[in-house]
Amino acid sequence: CRTGIESTINDFSEVFEKPNVEHKNFTMGELCETALSISEKMFRNFNEININSDVTATEVIEGSYFPHFIDSLGILINNAIEHSGFPNLSDLELSINVSTVVDGTDEWLFYKDIFFTRKIDIGTSSVFNNITVKNNLSPHIDINLLENRIKNAFEEADSFDNIKELIQGEGGTGLIKLANIFKNKVP
């Protein structure tokens, strides 16, 4: 049922995609504030979550990318909440970090290898923003099952031709949608 609803929502949302809409340029700090504000409206007792946010990236990003970034950060926050296994949000600790990764650093080389392996073209860019959302997990969560689910989602994405169909049937993590956004929607 949930997949059917998500499919209908995705199809219906395309009606609202208007190429002539201009979004204001934004910073990652503004993006995080907006995503947290939206999440606060979506989740009852959201204010009980222990949130630590550290945004050091200062670049101003073109406004046309805002919908993709807000959707992505929303998926990450939603996953942290939904898949943490905590019935009470007061037990959840959420950490959001956004930093700039610069060419030549160890961190750059680490991610460049991942991009190459996943066939993600970063072009000639010498800098990118790294968005990390971390959360603690309930002791009742089966870590191996969770890791396998994530691994399988990415393996499916690599071997699947019709990304739209895969996104609609993926199973509620949004990982395939994230991969699609960062592979096809943002430079």
C-alpha positions, 0 to 999 in steps of 0.5 A, spaced: 500 500 500 505 504 501 509 503 495 502 505 491 501 511 495 508 513 494 508 512 486 501 516 486 505 522 489 511 521 485 506 521 479 502 527 481 508 531 484 510 531 476 504 536 475 508 541 480 514 541 476 515 548 473 521 549 469 520 557 470 520 557 477 526 561 480 529 559 487 533 563 491 540 562 492 542 558 498 547 556 503 548 549 506 546 553 513 539 555 510 538 548 507 539 545 514 535 550 517 529 549 512 530 541 512 529 541 520 523 546 520 520 541 515 521 535 519 519 539 525 512 539 522 512 532 519 514 529 526 510 529 532 515 530 538 521 532 533 523 537 538 525 531 543 530 529 538 537 531 541 540 534 534 547 537 533 548 541 527 555 543 524 555 546 517 562 549 515 560 549 508 559 557 506 558 556 498 552 560 496 549 555 491 544 556 485 537 556 487 535 551 482 538 546 486 534 547 492 528 542 491 533 537 490 538 538 496 532 539 500 529 533 498 535 529 499 536 532 506 529 530 508 530 523 506 536 523 510 533 526 516 527 521 515 531 515 514 535 517 521 528 517 524 524 512 521 529 507 521 533 508 528 528 503 532 526 508 537 519 508 539 521 515 543 524 520 539 527 523 546 532 517 545 534 519 538 541 523 537 541 526 530 548 529 527 548 533 521 554 535 518 556 539 512 563 540 510 567 542 504 571 537 501 577 540 497 582 536 492 588 534 494 586 532 501 585 525 504 578 526 504 578 528 497 581 522 495 577 517 499 571 520 496 574 520 489 575 513 489 568 512 491 565 516 485 569 512 480 567 506 483 560 508 483 561 511 476 559 518 478 562 523 474 564 529 478 567 532 472 573 537 473 570 539 480 576 540 485 571 542 491 564 539 493 560 539 499 559 533 504 553 532 507 553 527 513 547 525 517 548 520 523 544 517 528 544 512 534 540 506 533 536 502 538 539 496 541 533 492 538 535 493 531 539 488 527 545 491 524 546 486 519 539 486 516 540 494 516 546 493 512 544 488 507 538 492 506 542 498 504 547 494 500 542 491 496 538 497 494 545 500 491 546 494 488 539 494 485 540 501 482 547 499 479 543 494 475 537 497 473 535 501 467 528 504 469 530 508 475 523 511 475 520 504 476 526 502 481 524 509 485 517 507 486 518 500 488 524 501 492 521 500 499 521 506 503 529 508 504 529 513 499 536 511 497 535 510 490 532 516 489 538 520 493 542 516 488 538 518 482 538 526 485 546 526 486 547 522 479 543 526 475 540 532 478 546 536 481 552 537 478 
